[in-house]
Amino acid sequence: MAASASSSSALSRLSNIQNHLNPIDSLAKNLVKISPEVSEALSHGRAVVALESTIISHGMPYPQNFETAKEVEAIVRNNGAVPATIAILEGLPCVGLSTEELERLAKLGSKAQKTARRDIAHVVATRGNGATTVSATMFFASMVGIPVFVTGGIGGVHRHGEHTMDISSDLTELGRTPVAVVSAGIKSILDIPRTLEYLETHGVCVAAYKTNEFPAFFTETSGSKVPCRVDSPEDCARLIDVNMKLKLGSGIVIGVPIPREHAASGRVIESAIQSALSEAREKDITGNAETPFLLARVNELTGGLSLASNIALVKNNALIGAKISVALTQLRQQESN
């Protein structure tokens, strides 16, 4: 009887050790649903690109959000990678959505909770619907082994953040989660220089694609220089590969400037941003309600110009991100041969 109990205890300890060493083996079966397409790609070492879902639910109205989501996924596929849109549906974190699930999320719109890392446990526990922000998407991407993630722009330090302490959880996530985030930089509604300082403090490598200056989302330049320049998907792949091999534990920001043909409208949008910022202060709109308000107001003030630019830059990021993911896969295959 004692021998049996001892054997059972040993098996239990062994199981716990295995679960610790391979957390996704135990977690994925019970808490995370990985789509068949994404699961197959990951198991065969093929290129996968993570995509967030807040842009679908909170970025634009239905059906434009649904069409844009499908188009972005198509760009990723057409450039050799598998898209893995991440969201929480009825309390189940999903990595890779079917067309039906994408449309369901698009129809939910802002009824889906905007979900950052801090909100994950609550949304899952209450079986809610969550649209993942950069921080939550990074968390799940890293959990299942996706090293490249494409988004529109990352969050940052809000203006006057030194007084309000309003700092996006995207930044702290970048400091502790080894995922490369391909974005058009930081919106100028935020404090770009302080955001870059904060990222430096957290040991995050910030690179700019084919430029020496960090992009400012709607415009190609921000006036802030970057410490790292990458000029090709292969450069990005080598950077990501070394970051992973050295186990630095932090993410990488790859800033891709908005396509030049859409940057011309940047000055008009920048003027609208200043007006929207003033309105937000007057109405005391702060916290996670601020960015959706500012983006919606800027879109109104520019007659839809900012939304068109937003969609264009997301598609461009998807193109570059897919090429980076493919280059990383090829690099790893070469090293294993």
N, C-alpha and C positions, 0 to 999 in steps of 0.2 A: 504493500500500500504506500509506504514511504518512498520506495523506489519509483512508483508510478507518479506520485506527487512531484518528486524531484525531476523526473523526466518531463512532466508537463510544464514545470516552471522553467526548465532549460529551453524547451521549445518556445515558450512565450517570450523569453528574453531574446532568443534568436530572431523571432518574428519582429520584435520591436526594433532590433538592430537593423534588420533588413529594411523595415519601413523608414528608419532614419536615414539609411544610406540611399534608398531609392524612394523618396517621398511621393513622387508622382505616381508610382506603382499602386500605392494604397489610396492616395487622395483622388486620383483621376476617376477610379472606379465608382467612388461614392459621392464626390463633391463637384467634380468638373466633367462636363461633357465635351469631348473632342470630336469634331465631325469626322466621318470616315475619310474624306479627302485629305484633311489636315493630318490625321493620324497616320495614314499611309505614307504621306510625304515625309513626315518626321521619322518614321521607322526606317525609311529607305535613305535618309540623309539628303533629301531634296530641299530645294529652296522654298522657304515659307516666309511670308510677310504678315506681321500682325497689324490689324487696323482697329482703331477705337470706334466707339458707337455713339458718343455724345454728339458728334457732328451730324449724325443721322437724326437723333431725337430732338436736339436743341439747336441745331445749326440752321435749319431751313424747314419750310412747310412741306407737308405731303401734297402731291406725289413727287415733288422735286427732290426731296431727300432720298426717296426710294430709288429714283432713276440715277441720281448721282452716286449712291452707294453701289449700285450694279455696275455703273461705268467705271468706277475706281477699281472694283474687283476685277473687271475685264482687263483693265490696263495691266494689273499685276500678272494676271494669267498670260496675257499676250506677250509679256516680257520674260516668261520662263519660270515664274514663281507661283506658289499657291497662296491665295489670300486667306487670312484667318481673322475675320471680324469677330471681336470679343464683346460679349454682353452678358447680363444676367437675366434670365427669363424664368419667371415663376420660382425664384429662389435657386435656380440652377445656373452656375457659371458656364457659359458656352464659349468654346474656342473654335470658331468656324461656324457660320450660320448658313442655313439653307435659304433659298430664295423666299420661301414662305415665312421663315423666321425674320429675315431682313424686312419684309413688307410689314409684318406684324409690329416690329419695333418702330418702323417709320410711321405707321398709323397711330401708335401710342404717343409719339411725339414727346412733349414735355411732361406727359403723365408718367413716363418712365423716370425714375429718380436719377439725377445726375450723380454718378457714383465714383468717388475718389477712394483711395485706399482705406481711409477711416470708416467709410460707409459699407464696405464689402460684407462684414459679418452681419450687420443689421439687415441689409437687403436679402441676404441668403437666409438668415434665421426667420425672417417674416415672410419668406417666399414671395418677395416683391420682384418688380421688374427694374433693372438697373442699366443705364447707359454709361459705359465706362469712360472715365476721363483718361488723361495720359498716365497718371500714377497707377490707377487700377489696371489699365491695359498692360502696362509694364510688368506689374506684379504677376498677372496670369501668363503673360508671354514668357517670362523668365521661369515660371513654375513648370511649364511644359516643354521648355527648351527652344523657344523661338528667339533668336538674337537680334532680329531686325524688325523695327516697328515704324510705320509711316503715319503721320498725322499732319494737320494743317499747321498749327503753331503750338508751342509749349506755353504753359503758364509762367508766371514770374513774380517778381517783387512789385507790388502795386505802388503807384505814385503815392508819396508820403508814407510809404511802408515803414520808414524808420520810427514813425509815431503810432501807426495803427497795428503794426506787426502782421499785416495782411500779405502773406507770402504763400504762393501756391505750393501744394504738396507735391506737384510735379518735380520741383527742385530737390526736395529731400529724397524723393524716390530715385532720382537720377544719381544721387550720392550713395545709394545702397543697393541698386539693382542693375546688374550687368546686361543691359539691353541698349542697343544703338537706336536713337530716336532721330528719324529723318523728318525735318520740318522746315517751314519757311521762316524760322526764327521766332521772334517774340513780337507780339503786336505792340504798336507804339502807344496803346492805351496804358501800357505798363512802363515801369522804370527799367529801361534796357541796361544802362551801365551798372546799376545796383544788382540786377539779376545776374549779370556776368560775374560780378564780384562774389555773389552768393554761391554760384556754381563752382568758382575757383576754391572757395573755402571748403566745399564738400568734395573736392578732388575730382570734379567732373571734367573730362576732356571736351572742349568746345572747338569744333572744326567748322570751317566754311568751305562750301563746294565751289571750286574754280574762282575764288575771290579771297581777299585778305580781310574783308570787313563782314561783320555779322549782319545778316539780313533782318529787316524789320517788318516781316510779314507782307504788308501791302506794298512796300517799297524795297528796292534791291539793297539799299545801304542804310546804316543806322548811325554812322559816325564812330562806331566802336570796333576796334581791331580785334582779331581773334589770334590766339597763340598757335593755331594749327590750321594749315590749309591742305585740302585734298583736291586732286584734279581729275580723278577718275573713279569708277566703281571699284577698281582693283586697289587703289590707294585706301579707300574706305574699308575694303575687306581686310587688308593687312592690318589696319588700325584696330578693327574689331577683334581679329584673330589674336593679336598680341595682348590686347586688353583681357581677353578670356584666358589665355595661357598663363599670364602672370597672376591671374586671380586677384586683380585689383579690386573687384567687388563693386565698382561704380559703373554707371552708364556712360554713354557718349552722345553728345548732341552734334548732329550734322546739319548745319544750316544751309539750305538750298534757296538761293534767291528766286523770287517770283519771276516767271518768264517776262522778258523785256517788253513784249507787246502789251502786257497787262500792267506794267509798272508805270506807264505814262499817266495813268489816272491816280497815281499815288498821292499827288499834291492835293487833289480834290478831296480824297478820302481823309488825308491828314487833317485838313481844315474841319471836316465833319467830326472827326474824332475829338478835336479840341472842344467843339460845341457840345458833343455828347458827354464829355467829361464834366463840363460845367453843370449840365443838367443833372447828372448823377449826384454831384455834390449838393446841389440845391434840394434834391428830393431825398437825400440821405440814403441812397442805394449803395450798399456795401456787401462785402463777403462774396459768396458764390452766386449771388443774384446780380452782381455788378457786370460781369463780362457778358452774359446773355443780353442784359439791358443795353449795354454800350454797342454791341454788334447789331442788334435789331435797330437801334436808333440811328447808327451810322448808315445802315442799309436804307432806311427811310430818307435820311438827309441827302444821300447820293443817288436816289432814284434807282436803287438796285445795283449800282455800279460795284459796291463793295462785295456783294454776294457773288457776282459774276467773277470777280477777281479771286475771291476765296475758293470757289470751285476750281478755277484754273490752276491755282497753286497746289491744291490738294492732288489734282490729277498729275501735275508735274512731279510732285513728291513721290507719288505712287510709281511713276515711271523710273525715277532714280532709285528709289528704295528696292524695287524688284531687281534692277540691275546689280545693286550692291549685294543683295541676298544671293543671287546667282553666282556672282564673283566669289563670294565667301564660300559657297558650296564647292565651287571648282578648286579653290585654294586648298580646302581641306581634303578633297579627293586626291589632289596631286601629292600632298604630304603623306597620305596613307598608302600610296602606291610605292 
